[in-house]
Amino acid sequence: MSPYLKHAEMEITPSQAGALLTHVPAILWGIDYDRVIAHAVVSAKIESPSACEDWVGAKANTIFSGCDSTLQALQLALAGKQVTVTTRLKGRWYETSLTPEAGPEGLAHHASTISIDITVHQANQTQLQILSQVVEQGPAAIITDAQGYIEYVNPTLTRRMGYSTLLGQTPRITKANKTPALLYQQLWQTIKAGKPWRGKLLNRAKGGREVHENQTIAPIKNSTGEISHFVSIKEDVSELRRSEIKLRRYNRMLRIHSGYNQALLHSETEEQLFDQACRLLTKIGEYPDHHRPGRFAGTVRSG
């Protein structure tokens, strides 16, 4: 029997106490009509069992001072109602269930109570809520099953791509069909092998607008180590790509302008100037070679 098991008027059966102490991180306790805690059995799985040493014989109002919801639940239980309430006590979270026990005249004489430590569960739930908000408000994201069918799309991606729903579809619906097939083969080989893939893909929004994306696609494994889902995080770099193209165009124009000034200084004839200008356009401006001066030299006449 637990060193914290104490008896007053009510008895805890050995089988109840044994099952509790073995399997559940919980406190089994009872309260009489005067709100005095009559007994307390503490599971060995409770992280701080000594925290309940002073419970027996103490008033519930003292033990649960500041826990208004728990005190209200105790009042309801002693009035004959079964109640479940979540309690935070000394830094731990408990789910407390109170069952009224009728006395000789049919009125609640006492209440049997079990408080299960749900601190880890509560922390996991809080973490899930935080992660959910991060995903909802973060970069565009898609989650698919292992076969590639979409199960979740966050609002960022919905707004960007213009689709009211993508659930049940595959990501192919957004393909622009301009990405080499070999790249997709490498992508699937990588994630099917359980490794993340990172790269750039060109997709298309519902209205036809092309969207350049940096993507990270990672597999999610279940408890047995098998891939159950894939998650894709997408960063829209379309504006950045347009800026890069514009910057490269400006740089080419500056180089052509500088080269043309040099040709103007060193050319002795219009034909030489024209030849140098065409060479600049072919080499720096990336214009096709058919604009070379051989085709047009006959049209150039010296002054």
N, C-alpha and C positions, 0 to 999 in steps of 0.2 A: 504494500500500500504506500502511496506517495506520502512523504513527510509533511506535505501541506494539506493532507486530507484530515479534516477535523469534523466532528459531529456535534450537532446540537439536538434539536428535536427530530430532524429528518435523517434518514439513512440513505446511503448510496450503495447499491449492490456491488459486490466484487466484480461481477461480469461487466457491469457498466463502466466501472472505474478502470478495469483492465483493458477494455477495448479503447477507451479514451486515451489512456496513458501510452498505448502502443502505437496507435495509428494517426491520431488527430492532434494538431497544435491548438489545444483548446483549454478552456477553464470551465469546469462544471461546478455551478454554485447555486445556492438557493437563498431566498430571502423571505422572511416572515412578514406578517401583516404590519408589524411596526417598522418595517424597512430595515431590519437588522439582518446582516448576512449570516446565515446559520451554518453553512459549511462551504468548503471550496476544495475541489480536486483539480490539480494542475498537471497537465500532460508533460511528459519528459521532453516533448518536442517544442514546448514553449521556450523561447530563447532566454527569458528572464523570469524563471519561476519564483524567485525570491520576491518579485514585485507584488505577489499576492499574499505574502506571509501575514500581513496585518489586516486582511479582509475579515476573517471570522470574528464575529462579535461587534464589528464596526457598523455604523450606520451607512446605508447606501448613499445618502446625501453627502457624506464626507468622502467616501471613495470616489464617487463620480461627480464631485464638485466641478461645476463648469460644463459638464456634459448634459445640457438641458434636454436634448432629445432622448437620452437614456433614462433620465429621471422621469420624463413624461411617459415613456414606455413602461417603466416600473409601475407607475400609477395606474395605467390602463390594465396591466397584467393583474394587479391586485384587485381591480374592479371586474375581473372575470374575462378579459379579452386576451387572446394570443397575439403576441406582437413580435416583430423582428425589426431591429434597428442597427445601424452602423455606428460604432463608437470609436473615438480616438482617445486612447488613454496612455499616458507616459510615453508618447512617441510611437505607439503601435496602433494598428487598426484592427478592430474586432467586429465580426458580425454576430450580434447577440440576439438569441431567440428566447423569449420568455413564455412559459406555459403556466397558466393559473391552475392551482390545485384547490378543489373545493373542500371546505371544512364541513363539520357536522350539520350546520344549518343551511348548507348549499352556497354559502358565501365563500369567496376566495380566502383561504386560510394562509396560503403562502404561494410562492411561484418558483418553479424549477427553471433554471436558466443555464444555457450553454453559450459561451463566448468563444468563437473560433477566430484564431489569429489569421487575418487576411492581408497582413502588411505587404507581403511579396506580391500577392495578386493585385492589391491596390496600386503598388508601384508600377507593376506591368501595365495596368490599365491607364495610369497617368502617362506612362511613356508612349503607349499606343496612341493616346489622344494627341500628344505633342507631335509625334511622327505623322499622324494623319493630317494635322494642320499644316505641317511643313510640306507634305506632298500636295495638299490641296492648293496651297498658296505659292508653291515653288515653281521651278521650271517645268516645261511640258513633260508629261510622263504618261506612259502606257504600260499596263500589266497584261500579259497574255498567259494562257495556259501552256502546257508543254507542247501542244500541237500548233501554237501560234495564234489561237483565237482570242480576241480581245475581251478581257473581263473588267478592265477598269481604265478610264481615261480621265485625267484631271481637268479642271476648268480652263487652265492655261492653254492646253492643247486644243480643247474644243473651240475656244475663241480664235486661236491662231488659224486653225485649218477650216473653220466654218461648218463643221458637221454637227448636227444636233445630237447624234449618237453614232458611236462606232462599235458598240457592244455586239459581240457575235461575229464581227467581221475580222479580217486579218489585216495587218499593216500594209498589205499590197494595195489596198484601196487608195492610199496616199502616194503611191509610187509615180514618179514622173517618167519612168521608162527611159531614162538617160544615163543611168548608172550601169556600168558593165556587169553582166551576169556573173562573171568570175568573182567580183567583189562580194556579191550576195552569197555565193558558194563558200567563200572563205569565212564570211560572217557566221553562217549556220554551222560550219565545221567547228569554229571556235566555241560558240556558246553551247552547242550540243556536247562538246567535250568538257563542259563545266567551267569554262574560262570566260571572263568578260571580254567584250569586243569594243574597241573605240575607233571611230573614224568619221568621215564626212559622207553624207548622203544627200541627194537632191530629190525632194518630194514635191508634191503638188497639192495646193489647197483646193477646196471644193469648187471655187470659182475659176480654177485654172492657173492661179498665181503660183509661180515656182518658189519654193522655200528651201534654201540651203541650210542644212542642219549639221552641227557637231553632235554625234550621238554616242552614248555609252549604253551598251546592252549587256545585262548580267543575268546569269541563271540564279534561280532561287531553289534550294533543295529542301525536301521534307525531312522528317525525323529519321527516315531510313537511308538518307543520302541520295535519294533519287531526285532528278530535276522535276519540279512540279509547276514552276512558272518562270517567265522571263519578265524582267522590268527594263524598260527603255527610258532614259532621260535624254531629252532633246533640247539643244540650245540653238535658237534661230540666229544664224550668222549672215542672213541675206543682206542686211544693210552694211555689215562689215565687208562682205564680198564686193558689193557695189562700190564702196569707198575705195577698196583696194584696186579695182579695175580702173576707176577714175584717176587714182593716183598714178598708176602705171601709165595711163594715157598722157597725163600731164608731164610725167618724166620723159616719155618718148618725144613729146612736142618740144620740150626744152632742149633735149639732146639734138633733135633735128634742127632747131633754130640756131643752136650754137655751131653745129657742123656747117650749116648753110652760110653763116657769117664768115667762117673760116674759108669756105670754098669761094665766096665772093671776093675775099682778099687775095687769094692765090690763083684764081683762074684768069687766064689771059684772053680767052675768047668766050663767047656765049655758049658755044658747043661744049667746052670744058666745064663751064658752070652748070649747064644742063645735065651733063654726064655725072658730075659730082652730086648734084641734087637728087638724081634718080638713084644713085648708089646709096645715099643716105636714107631715102624712103624705103628701099628694098632691105637694107641691113637693119636700120633702127626702127623705122616705122612699120616693118613687117608687111609691106605691100608686096603683091606678087611680082615676079621677075619679068613679066611681059611688058612692064613699063620702062624697061631699060632703054637707053637712048638709041640703040640700033634701029628701032622701028620708026623713030621720029627725027633722026638726025637730018634727014633731007628737008625737013620743014624749017630748020633753024638756019637763018642767014645772018652773016655778020653785017653790022651797021653800015 
